[in-house]
Amino acid sequence: MTQIQLLVASVNQNTELLPQKMNIETDAIIINQSGHYDYKEFEYSKENSADKYMVRAFDCDEKGVGLSRNLALLRADHEYVQFCDEDIVLDDGYSRLVEQEMAYNPEADIIMFNVQAAPGRETYHNNEFGRVTRLNYGRYPAYAIVARRESLHKSGVTFSLLFGGGAKYSNGEDSLFLHDCLEKKLRIYKSPISIGHEVSLRPSTWFEGYTDKFFYDRGVLYKYLYGRLAAVMGFRFLFKNRKTMCKDIPFDRAFSLLRKGIKER
């Protein structure tokens, strides 16, 4: 049995074809939001390989990427769990690299690996091994996360059901998850090792442009992340990105919407 269990969040996918599409080479749990309920358990082998991997695929009617990740994490039973999305293609040999990096760094509860995002969606790139802290955790997507399952289960940390694709508020479930991991004193590191890439850009499940909802939802998220510093961090975020984000909605109105989101909670 492989030490790694891939936890895949997908929407309306053929779960029997997904392992080949993603180049999976470990055991996996797939949570597929498909509008109906079903369960499949099957063995999968990569082409020209004798190795077999166990895939457990759950179709469900509920929506929300956070819910999908939680359902997979609840069922995980391997030493390491690796979060992933349906549009990630993993590199040949990624499992060996991940297992080696986790073994070399037993002090790490979580390691963030490099996964190349589609052009225009890049938020991070690790050039060296180091600690992830409150100053830099917000840049990482969930599909960069590999964790020791026991550490996560003991901490009780799960993904928010309020944020992310299919939820009430826009993206942010990954940042909240890492924020809560740090709050629980889990040790998070970053690694320069690359393990995969995102396929060509597809329509976002949550982003519809820099609309009123985008800025309002960002305010709600920042309240959860930064508490009393939410307005300061929100102003910094908007000012830094004003040339991109404030073309249609002026900066003053965008900041006002963000502050309304902060006050909602």
Secondary structure, 3 states (H helix, E strand, C coil): CCCEEEEEEEECCCCCCHHHHHCCCCEEEEEEECCCCEEEEEEECCCCCCCCEEEEEEEECCCCHHHHHHHHHHHCCCCEEEEEECCEEECCCHHHHHHHHHHHCCCCCEEEEEEECCCCCCCCCCCCCEECCCCCHHHCCHHHEEEEHHHHHHHCCCCCCCECCCCCECCCHHHHHHHHHHHCCCCEEEEEEEEEEECCCCCCCCCCCCCHHHHHHHHHHHHHHHHHHHHHHHHHHHHHCHHHHCCCCCHHHHHHHHHHHHHHC
